[in-house]
Amino acid sequence: MPLLDPSRPSGPIPGENFTSDERNYPWHRPPDITNIDEAIDYVSNVLTTTDDGFQYMAFLEAGISVAAVTDMILTIGIADGKWSIDFAILIAGPVARVVTIMAKSYDIKYEMGTDTTRSFVSAEAIKKFAQGQDEASDAVAEEIQDIKDTAPVEETGGGLMSMASEDEQNAMLGYGIGDDVEPDMEEEEV
């Protein structure tokens, strides 16, 4: 008997997904959490009272960025039906902040994972490359090196949040002006 019998396909029947009961999956039902405060409390509780928190800290210690760990936490929450995809995007910043606070408490050096350097190549170099000329790869390499040499070096990390004042950042992260406990908003050395 052959391993694959072409007369009896084993794949799903086209349209079979329309006949299945969608309530079987948590992400097909309304989310359990729709309030930002409840979501942050839930994440904080999971990170501090379960073994998952130690696993995420091990990821950070192994060199995985805070952005990747936050993505893991949020994706698992989506799969478990805790929140929707859109809501996960809204709570990504505060969840990342909870992860960094926890990493600081364990004295774990971490990387945020948001620093990306982009290099742009001129249209002339792309045309040479598309025409298949031998010097195209050298021209691209030279242009990338020129861009790296002339690019200004930012020490602040940049990003969308760096454009806002500290008060605006606190407001975006949900910290009130009159709160009893002010978070440590100083730049961390990584």
N, CA, C and O of each residue as an XYZ file, in Angstrom:
760
protein
N       0.835     -1.161      0.000
C       0.000      0.000      0.000
C       0.894      1.244      0.000
O       1.755      1.375      0.871
N       0.711      2.149     -0.948
C       1.543      3.357     -1.005
C       1.200      4.319      0.136
O       0.095      4.313      0.676
N       2.186      5.138      0.475
C       1.972      6.098      1.553
C       0.900      7.123      1.191
O       0.072      7.476      2.030
N       0.912      7.595     -0.034
C      -0.083      8.566     -0.480
C      -0.922      7.940     -1.578
O      -0.406      7.596     -2.641
N      -2.176      7.797     -1.330
C      -3.091      7.246     -2.324
C      -3.800      8.406     -3.011
O      -4.644      9.056     -2.392
N      -3.476      8.687     -4.292
C      -4.071      9.841     -4.949
C      -5.587      9.730     -5.121
O      -6.256     10.746     -5.312
N      -6.128      8.540     -5.059
C      -7.574      8.404     -5.216
C      -8.323      8.749     -3.925
O      -9.533      8.974     -3.958
N      -7.615      8.793     -2.784
C      -8.247      9.118     -1.498
C      -7.467     10.260     -0.828
O      -6.627     10.013      0.037
N      -7.737     11.476     -1.218
C      -7.005     12.589     -0.591
C      -7.352     12.686      0.896
O      -8.482     12.420      1.306
N      -6.370     13.067      1.676
C      -6.586     13.119      3.120
C      -6.745     14.551      3.630
O      -6.881     14.760      4.835
N      -6.732     15.524      2.748
C      -6.842     16.919      3.166
C      -8.277     17.304      3.464
O      -9.196     16.512      3.257
N      -8.471     18.523      3.951
C      -9.829     18.981      4.247
C     -10.637     19.172      2.965
O     -10.084     19.473      1.907
N     -11.916     18.998      3.074
C     -12.818     19.202      1.948
C     -12.991     20.711      1.777
O     -13.173     21.411      2.773
N     -12.941     21.239      0.549
C     -13.134     22.682      0.369
C     -14.469     23.132      0.964
O     -15.515     22.542      0.694
N     -14.412     24.183      1.774
C     -15.606     24.705      2.417
C     -15.925     24.061      3.747
O     -16.902     24.437      4.393
N     -15.122     23.098      4.171
C     -15.380     22.395      5.431
C     -15.354     23.355      6.627
O     -16.062     23.151      7.613
N     -14.535     24.396      6.526
C     -14.446     25.344      7.629
C     -15.754     26.106      7.839
O     -15.996     26.617      8.933
N     -16.598     26.191      6.816
C     -17.876     26.884      6.966
C     -18.915     26.028      7.697
O     -19.923     26.553      8.170
N     -18.683     24.739      7.792
C     -19.641     23.854      8.456
C     -19.256     23.547      9.895
O     -20.047     22.964     10.636
N     -18.049     23.932     10.300
C     -17.618     23.626     11.665
C     -18.180     24.661     12.636
O     -18.509     25.784     12.254
N     -18.280     24.261     13.881
C     -18.785     25.132     14.926
C     -17.654     26.063     15.362
O     -16.672     25.614     15.954
N     -17.788     27.341     15.074
C     -16.728     28.298     15.370
C     -16.572     28.574     16.861
O     -15.545     29.112     17.276
N     -17.540     28.231     17.657
C     -17.444     28.488     19.092
C     -16.458     27.535     19.770
O     -16.224     27.631     20.975
N     -15.889     26.628     19.001
C     -14.927     25.694     19.586
C     -13.601     26.364     19.905
O     -12.830     25.856     20.720
N     -13.328     27.495     19.277
C     -12.039     28.150     19.454
C     -12.207     29.416     20.282
O     -13.144     30.181     20.052
N     -11.315     29.651     21.245
C     -11.457     30.832     22.108
C     -11.412     32.154     21.328
O     -12.092     33.110     21.700
N     -10.621     32.215     20.257
C     -10.488     33.469     19.520
C     -11.704     33.755     18.632
O     -11.781     34.825     18.030
N     -12.647     32.824     18.543
C     -13.872     33.052     17.791
C     -15.006     33.564     18.675
O     -16.075     33.909     18.172
N     -14.786     33.614     19.962
C     -15.782     34.113     20.903
C     -15.399     35.533     21.323
O     -14.264     35.954     21.099
N     -16.310     36.262     21.915
C     -15.939     37.593     22.429
C     -14.826     37.473     23.465
O     -14.798     36.503     24.223
N     -13.909     38.436     23.512
C     -12.776     38.345     24.443
C     -13.225     38.440     25.897
O     -14.245     39.054     26.209
N     -12.447     37.823     26.774
C     -12.732     37.848     28.201
C     -12.433     39.219     28.812
O     -13.130     39.659     29.727
N     -11.398     39.889     28.307
C     -10.950     41.154     28.888
C     -11.073     42.251     27.835
O     -10.565     42.120     26.722
N     -11.757     43.334     28.205
C     -11.894     44.472     27.288
C     -11.495     45.787     27.953
O     -11.642     46.848     27.345
N     -11.001     45.741     29.168
C     -10.591     46.926     29.905
C      -9.073     46.887     30.049
O      -8.512     45.855     30.419
N      -8.409     47.997     29.762
C      -6.944     48.041     29.799
C      -6.423     47.745     31.205
O      -5.454     47.001     31.359
N      -7.053     48.317     32.227
C      -6.601     48.064     33.595
C      -6.721     46.587     33.961
O      -5.827     46.024     34.593
N      -7.821     45.967     33.564
C      -7.994     44.536     33.831
C      -6.934     43.718     33.097
O      -6.418     42.741     33.640
N      -6.610     44.110     31.868
C      -5.607     43.377     31.088
C      -4.238     43.469     31.741
O      -3.531     42.466     31.836
N      -3.852     44.660     32.193
C      -2.545     44.826     32.828
C      -2.513     44.066     34.149
O      -1.496     43.456     34.482
N      -3.599     44.092     34.900
C      -3.663     43.310     36.141
C      -3.523     41.821     35.851
O      -2.825     41.103     36.568
N      -4.191     41.362     34.794
C      -4.119     39.946     34.417
C      -2.685     39.565     34.055
O      -2.166     38.554     34.530
N      -2.044     40.383     33.207
C      -0.664     40.081     32.782
C       0.268     40.118     33.986
O       1.115     39.237     34.139
N       0.123     41.119     34.836
C       0.970     41.218     36.036
C       0.783     39.995     36.929
O       1.751     39.455     37.464
N      -0.453     39.567     37.083
C      -0.748     38.393     37.903
C      -0.115     37.136     37.302
O       0.481     36.334     38.021
N      -0.245     36.968     35.995
C       0.345     35.791     35.338
C       1.862     35.806     35.473
O       2.471     34.766     35.727
N       2.474     36.968     35.306
C       3.938     37.052     35.358
C       4.491     36.864     36.764
O       5.607     36.372     36.931
N       3.723     37.248     37.769
C       4.264     37.181     39.130
C       3.833     35.955     39.920
O       4.489     35.605     40.902
N       2.751     35.293     39.524
C       2.270     34.171     40.339
C       2.385     32.817     39.656
O       2.111     31.792     40.280
N       2.779     32.788     38.401
C       2.921     31.505     37.708
C       4.363     31.310     37.262
O       5.184     32.224     37.343
N       4.649     30.127     36.799
C       5.995     29.834     36.293
C       6.270     30.523     34.969
O       7.421     30.592     34.540
N       5.229     31.040     34.307
C       5.428     31.731     33.031
C       6.342     32.937     33.196
O       7.160     33.223     32.321
N       6.208     33.643     34.308
C       7.049     34.814     34.545
C       8.522     34.454     34.552
O       9.339     35.182     33.989
N       8.875     33.340     35.182
C      10.273     32.909     35.205
C      10.731     32.504     33.807
O      11.884     32.727     33.436
N       9.825     31.909     33.032
C      10.182     31.523     31.669
C      10.475     32.754     30.812
O      11.433     32.766     30.039
N       9.643     33.790     30.954
C       9.871     35.014     30.181
C      11.160     35.707     30.620
O      11.871     36.266     29.784
N      11.467     35.680     31.893
C      12.720     36.264     32.366
C      13.921     35.472     31.841
O      14.975     36.045     31.565
N      13.756     34.160     31.708
C      14.828     33.345     31.120
C      15.035     33.718     29.656
O      16.165     33.743     29.170
N      13.945     34.007     28.958
C      14.063     34.461     27.565
C      14.863     35.759     27.501
O      15.750     35.906     26.660
N      14.547     36.704     28.396
C      15.273     37.976     28.400
C      16.750     37.762     28.711
O      17.620     38.386     28.103
N      17.020     36.883     29.656
C      18.403     36.599     30.023
C      19.164     35.940     28.880
O      20.379     36.100     28.761
N      18.450     35.201     28.043
C      19.080     34.526     26.905
C      19.296     35.475     25.734
O      19.890     35.085     24.728
N      18.819     36.723     25.848
C      19.062     37.691     24.785
C      17.865     38.003     23.911
O      17.979     38.782     22.966
N      16.723     37.411     24.207
C      15.512     37.722     23.444
C      15.016     39.081     23.917
O      15.024     39.366     25.115
N      14.588     39.914     22.986
C      14.223     41.296     23.305
C      12.892     41.380     24.051
O      12.084     40.451     24.030
N      12.692     42.515     24.706
C      11.439     42.784     25.413
C      10.283     42.799     24.414
O       9.188     42.329     24.723
N      10.525     43.338     23.215
C       9.475     43.376     22.193
C       9.023     41.965     21.817
O       7.829     41.729     21.636
N       9.959     41.029     21.698
C       9.604     39.646     21.350
C       8.858     38.964     22.493
O       7.902     38.227     22.254
N       9.287     39.201     23.731
C       8.607     38.600     24.885
C       7.194     39.165     25.007
O       6.248     38.429     25.287
N       7.054     40.476     24.795
C       5.730     41.099     24.827
C       4.837     40.502     23.748
O       3.658     40.238     23.982
N       5.405     40.292     22.569
C       4.647     39.677     21.475
C       4.175     38.278     21.869
O       3.043     37.897     21.570
N       5.035     37.516     22.537
C       4.646     36.174     22.987
C       3.470     36.238     23.958
O       2.497     35.497     23.826
N       3.578     37.136     24.934
C       2.527     37.260     25.946
C       1.202     37.638     25.298
O       0.163     37.058     25.613
N       1.242     38.605     24.398
C       0.016     39.087     23.764
C      -0.578     38.046     22.823
O      -1.798     37.887     22.766
N       0.271     37.336     22.084
C      -0.224     36.313     21.162
C      -0.875     35.156     21.916
O      -1.899     34.629     21.483
N      -0.289     34.766     23.030
C      -0.893     33.711     23.850
C      -2.238     34.178     24.390
O      -3.188     33.397     24.443
N      -2.328     35.450     24.792
C      -3.599     35.994     25.262
C      -4.662     35.986     24.178
O      -5.833     35.729     24.458
N      -4.263     36.267     22.940
C      -5.205     36.218     21.817
C      -5.671     34.784     21.591
O      -6.864     34.532     21.419
N      -4.732     33.853     21.593
C      -5.067     32.443     21.364
C      -5.958     31.886     22.464
O      -6.792     31.018     22.208
N      -5.785     32.379     23.684
C      -6.607     31.918     24.804
C      -7.946     32.644     24.893
O      -8.767     32.327     25.754
N      -8.170     33.611     24.012
C      -9.428     34.354     24.008
C      -9.503     35.418     25.086
O     -10.594     35.887     25.410
N      -8.367     35.809     25.649
C      -8.371     36.832     26.692
C      -8.665     38.211     26.114
O      -9.399     38.985     26.728
N      -8.111     38.538     24.949
C      -8.325     39.839     24.310
C      -8.255     39.684     22.805
O      -7.795     38.667     22.285
N      -8.722     40.713     22.118
C      -8.718     40.696     20.651
C      -7.364     41.168     20.137
O      -6.532     41.652     20.904
N      -7.154     41.024     18.844
C      -5.897     41.453     18.228
C      -5.732     42.962     18.373
O      -4.651     43.438     18.721
N      -6.791     43.712     18.111
C      -6.725     45.168     18.224
C      -6.408     45.595     19.653
O      -5.616     46.512     19.871
N      -7.018     44.942     20.607
C      -6.787     45.269     22.011
C      -5.350     44.938     22.403
O      -4.747     45.643     23.212
N      -4.800     43.865     21.830
C      -3.416     43.487     22.116
C      -2.464     44.584     21.669
O      -1.465     44.852     22.336
N      -2.767     45.219     20.542
C      -1.925     46.315     20.073
C      -1.998     47.485     21.048
O      -0.993     48.149     21.301
N      -3.174     47.737     21.591
C      -3.335     48.842     22.540
C      -2.565     48.622     23.840
O      -2.046     49.575     24.421
N      -2.489     47.382     24.295
C      -1.839     47.128     25.591
C      -0.375     46.718     25.447
O       0.270     46.392     26.444
N       0.159     46.726     24.236
C       1.542     46.297     24.035
C       2.529     47.147     24.824
O       3.451     46.605     25.433
N       2.358     48.465     24.827
C       3.276     49.340     25.567
C       3.261     49.085     27.060
O       4.316     48.866     27.655
N       2.091     49.108     27.679
C       2.063     48.832     29.118
C       2.554     47.423     29.483
O       3.183     47.247     30.526
N       2.281     46.440     28.657
C       2.769     45.080     28.940
C       4.297     45.055     28.856
O       4.954     44.428     29.687
N       4.860     45.731     27.860
C       6.318     45.808     27.751
C       6.905     46.488     28.984
O       7.969     46.102     29.467
N       6.212     47.492     29.484
C       6.676     48.180     30.688
C       6.654     47.242     31.902
O       7.579     47.264     32.713
N       5.628     46.437     32.029
C       5.553     45.460     33.128
C       6.715     44.471     33.014
O       7.324     44.110     34.021
N       7.021     44.036     31.801
C       8.123     43.087     31.588
C       9.454     43.733     31.977
O      10.287     43.092     32.618
N       9.663     45.009     31.591
C      10.929     45.669     31.938
C      11.045     45.894     33.446
O      12.132     45.765     34.008
N       9.940     46.227     34.100
C       9.968     46.408     35.556
C      10.332     45.094     36.237
O      11.112     45.070     37.188
N       9.761     44.008     35.741
C      10.061     42.700     36.325
C      11.532     42.326     36.075
O      12.197     41.781     36.956
N      12.032     42.624     34.865
C      13.439     42.328     34.553
C      14.372     43.127     35.456
O      15.386     42.606     35.920
N      14.030     44.397     35.708
C      14.847     45.216     36.603
C      14.869     44.626     38.012
O      15.903     44.631     38.679
N      13.719     44.118     38.456
C      13.663     43.570     39.808
C      14.541     42.336     39.963
O      14.993     42.030     41.066
N      14.784     41.625     38.865
C      15.661     40.454     38.888
C      17.076     40.781     38.417
O      17.891     39.876     38.243
N      17.377     42.065     38.209
C      18.690     42.516     37.723
C      19.090     41.831     36.424
O      20.230     41.394     36.267
N      18.149     41.741     35.502
C      18.406     41.124     34.198
C      18.667     42.228     33.191
O      17.863     43.148     33.042
N      19.786     42.135     32.508
C      20.088     43.067     31.425
C      19.214     42.670     30.244
O      19.143     41.494     29.887
N      18.557     43.637     29.645
C      17.636     43.336     28.555
C      17.809     44.346     27.436
O      18.373     45.424     27.620
N      17.314     43.969     26.292
C      17.304     44.843     25.132
C      15.854     45.046     24.731
O      15.074     44.094     24.708
N      15.492     46.270     24.417
C      14.102     46.559     24.073
C      13.708     45.928     22.737
O      12.566     45.495     22.582
N      14.614     45.867     21.783
C      14.297     45.258     20.496
C      13.579     46.187     19.546
O      13.003     45.742     18.553
N      13.608     47.471     19.839
C      12.938     48.434     18.968
C      13.914     49.237     18.134
O      13.490     50.020     17.284
N      15.198     49.066     18.350
C      16.197     49.814     17.587
C      16.475     49.111     16.274
O      17.059     48.027     16.247
N      16.060     49.725     15.202
C      16.337     49.175     13.877
C      17.022     50.234     13.044
O      16.615     51.396     13.034
N      18.047     49.830     12.356
C      18.767     50.729     11.471
C      18.391     50.371     10.046
O      18.558     49.234      9.605
N      17.891     51.346      9.352
C      17.514     51.113      7.961
C      18.478     51.853      7.061
O      18.862     52.988      7.341
N      18.860     51.213      5.996
C      19.695     51.872      5.006
C      18.924     51.909      3.690
O      18.291     50.934      3.285
N      19.000     53.060      3.044
C      18.288     53.242      1.800
C      19.287     53.361      0.667
O      20.308     54.037      0.792
N      18.992     52.712     -0.417
C      19.875     52.670     -1.568
C      19.264     53.548     -2.653
O      18.046     53.582     -2.827
N      20.127     54.259     -3.382
C      19.636     55.180     -4.401
C      19.064     54.434     -5.598
O      19.329     53.249     -5.799
N      18.276     55.152     -6.384
C      17.663     54.577     -7.585
C      18.733     54.173     -8.593
O      18.565     53.193     -9.319
N      19.833     54.924     -8.642
C      20.915     54.606     -9.586
C      21.529     53.240     -9.277
O      21.763     52.447    -10.189
N      21.787     52.967     -8.027
C      22.358     51.677     -7.637
C      21.386     50.545     -7.932
O      21.800     49.466     -8.356
N      20.092     50.784     -7.710
C      19.085     49.749     -7.990
C      19.019     49.471     -9.485
O      18.910     48.316     -9.896
N      19.085     50.526    -10.304
C      19.069     50.343    -11.763
C      20.273     49.539    -12.220
O      20.139     48.640    -13.049
N      21.447     49.852    -11.689
C      22.648     49.097    -12.044
C      22.498     47.634    -11.646
O      22.870     46.729    -12.393
N      21.952     47.422    -10.466
C      21.767     46.059     -9.983
C      20.770     45.309    -10.864
O      20.981     44.140    -11.189
N      19.682     45.983    -11.250
C      18.663     45.358    -12.092
C      19.207     45.036    -13.475
O      18.779     44.057    -14.087
N      20.135     45.831    -13.981
C      20.713     45.586    -15.295
C      21.773     44.490    -15.255
O      22.253     44.050    -16.299
N      22.124     44.065    -14.100
C      23.052     42.947    -13.967
C      24.505     43.334    -14.128
O      25.328     42.471    -14.432
N      24.855     44.582    -13.938
C      26.247     45.002    -14.083
C      27.058     44.502    -12.898
O      26.561     44.424    -11.775
N      28.304     44.168    -13.166
C      29.167     43.604    -12.124
C      29.420     44.571    -10.975
O      29.529     44.148     -9.824
N      29.513     45.846    -11.270
C      29.830     46.809    -10.226
C      28.616     47.176     -9.370
O      28.731     47.970     -8.437
N      27.478     46.611     -9.680
C      26.258     46.962     -8.937
C      26.372     46.603     -7.460
O      26.025     47.406     -6.594
N      26.847     45.421     -7.180
C      26.941     45.029     -5.774
C      27.955     45.890     -5.040
O      27.764     46.203     -3.865
N      29.047     46.282     -5.725
C      30.017     47.180     -5.097
C      29.407     48.554     -4.854
O      29.655     49.174     -3.819
N      28.604     49.034     -5.815
C      27.956     50.343     -5.660
C      26.973     50.328     -4.495
O      26.900     51.289     -3.730
N      26.227     49.252     -4.361
C      25.284     49.140     -3.255
C      26.037     49.109     -1.928
O      25.645     49.784     -0.976
N      27.098     48.341     -1.861
C      27.888     48.251     -0.635
C      28.499     49.608     -0.287
O      28.526     50.001      0.879
N      28.994     50.328     -1.312
C      29.576     51.650     -1.061
C      28.514     52.631     -0.561
O      28.767     53.405      0.362
N      27.333     52.598     -1.166
C      26.276     53.509     -0.738
C      25.828     53.208      0.690
O      25.601     54.126      1.479
N      25.703     51.946      1.018
C      25.305     51.586      2.381
C      26.359     52.063      3.369
O      26.018     52.570      4.438
N      27.627     51.909      3.027
C      28.691     52.379      3.916
C      28.660     53.900      4.034
O      28.860     54.434      5.126
N      28.409     54.621      2.910
C      28.298     56.080      2.958
C      27.148     56.508      3.860
O      27.276     57.458      4.633
N      26.026     55.804      3.758
C      24.871     56.132      4.592
C      25.211     55.919      6.059
O      24.867     56.744      6.904
N      25.884     54.816      6.364
C      26.255     54.546      7.750
C      27.234     55.587      8.276
O      27.160     55.988      9.437
N      28.166     56.028      7.403
C      29.157     57.006      7.833
C      28.558     58.385      8.064
O      29.003     59.110      8.954
N      27.552     58.758      7.273
C      26.984     60.106      7.372
C      25.733     60.184      8.225
O      25.263     61.284      8.517
N      25.181     59.057      8.632
C      23.944     59.064      9.416
C      24.216     59.605     10.805
O      25.209     59.241     11.436
N      23.325     60.485     11.292
C      23.510     60.975     12.665
C      23.240     59.859     13.665
O      22.356     59.025     13.470
N      24.010     59.863     14.722
C      23.862     58.849     15.756
C      22.972     59.429     16.842
O      23.279     60.467     17.427
N      21.867     58.745     17.104
C      20.953     59.186     18.149
C      21.243     58.407     19.416
O      21.317     57.178     19.405
N      21.407     59.138     20.510
C      21.657     58.469     21.784
C      20.371     58.163     22.530
O      20.375     57.353     23.457
N      19.244     58.811     22.133
C      18.000     58.644     22.873
C      17.216     57.431     22.435
O      16.289     57.032     23.141
N      17.535     56.826     21.316
C      16.787     55.665     20.840
C      15.685     56.046     19.880
O      15.259     55.215     19.078
N      15.209     57.282     19.936
C      14.196     57.741     18.989
C      12.878     57.024     19.183
O      12.594     56.495     20.257
N      12.091     57.014     18.151
C      10.804     56.351     18.201
C       9.682     57.336     18.467
O       9.920     58.512     18.742
N       8.496     56.856     18.384
C       7.308     57.676     18.540
C       7.197     58.262     19.933
O       6.852     59.434     20.084
N       7.482     57.468     20.952
C       7.338     57.939     22.325
C       8.347     59.034     22.662
O       8.078     59.857     23.536
N       9.513     59.066     21.987
C      10.514     60.080     22.300
C      10.083     61.460     21.840
O      10.656     62.458     22.277
N       9.088     61.542     20.969
C       8.595     62.833     20.498
C       7.705     63.502     21.537
O       7.503     64.715     21.481
N       7.180     62.751     22.466
C       6.268     63.276     23.480
C       7.050     63.657     24.726
O       8.098     63.085     25.026
N       6.511     64.643     25.449
C       7.139     65.027     26.708
C       6.925     63.914     27.737
O       6.147     62.988     27.508
N       7.615     64.013     28.857
C       7.493     62.973     29.880
C       6.072     62.890     30.424
O       5.571     61.797     30.690
N       5.413     64.050     30.594
C       4.028     64.049     31.074
C       3.105     63.363     30.075
O       2.220     62.603     30.466
N       3.309     63.630     28.782
C       2.483     62.981     27.759
C       2.727     61.477     27.728
O       1.791     60.697     27.555
N       3.992     61.066     27.897
C       4.306     59.645     27.927
C       3.624     58.973     29.114
O       3.073     57.881     28.978
N       3.659     59.623     30.278
C       3.001     59.059     31.455
C       1.511     58.919     31.225
O       0.904     57.926     31.628
N       0.914     59.921     30.571
C      -0.521     59.863     30.284
C      -0.826     58.731     29.311
O      -1.832     58.040     29.468
N       0.035     58.528     28.301
C      -0.174     57.443     27.338
C      -0.055     56.077     27.992
O      -0.734     55.132     27.591
N       0.804     55.971     28.996
C       1.007     54.697     29.673
C      -0.005     54.472     30.790
O       0.016     53.434     31.451
N      -0.888     55.441     31.000
C      -1.946     55.261     31.979
C      -1.571     55.673     33.378
O      -2.273     55.326     34.328
N      -0.469     56.413     33.538
C      -0.078     56.877     34.852
C      -0.642     58.279     35.047
O      -0.357     59.185     34.265
N      -1.440     58.451     36.090
C      -2.046     59.748     36.358
C      -1.066     60.696     37.005
O      -0.072     60.271     37.593
N      -1.346     61.981     36.899
C      -0.463     62.984     37.475
C      -0.502     62.925     38.997
O       0.525     63.126     39.645
N      -1.675     62.652     39.581
C      -1.796     62.641     41.032
C      -1.629     61.275     41.662
O      -1.975     61.106     42.831
N      -1.112     60.290     40.939
C      -0.947     58.948     41.508
C       0.064     58.980     42.639
O       0.996     59.784     42.648
N      -0.146     58.082     43.594
C       0.773     57.999     44.727
C       2.123     57.466     44.315
O       3.145     57.909     44.839
N       2.154     56.515     43.379
C       3.395     55.871     42.976
C       3.715     56.292     41.558
O       2.986     55.963     40.622
N       4.798     57.014     41.402
C       5.244     57.424     40.077
C       6.241     56.384     39.568
O       7.141     55.992     40.310
N       6.106     55.935     38.342
C       7.047     54.945     37.818
C       8.397     55.582     37.536
O       8.487     56.789     37.311
N       9.430     54.782     37.548
C      10.770     55.242     37.236
C      10.875     55.355     35.721
O      10.956     54.338     35.032
N      10.875     56.571     35.192
C      10.861     56.790     33.746
C      12.233     57.145     33.191
O      12.344     57.579     32.045
N      13.281     56.964     33.994
C      14.623     57.309     33.519
C      15.073     56.303     32.471
O      14.635     55.153     32.480
N      15.943     56.734     31.572
C      16.464     55.849     30.540
C      17.358     54.797     31.173
O      18.202     55.113     32.011
N      17.176     53.571     30.779
C      17.973     52.491     31.313
C      19.147     52.228     30.385
O      19.031     52.324     29.163
N      20.279     51.893     30.991
C      21.408     51.491     30.182
C      21.294     49.996     29.929
O      21.047     49.210     30.844
N      21.474     49.630     28.696
C      21.319     48.227     28.330
C      22.655     47.640     27.989
O      22.743     46.460     27.652
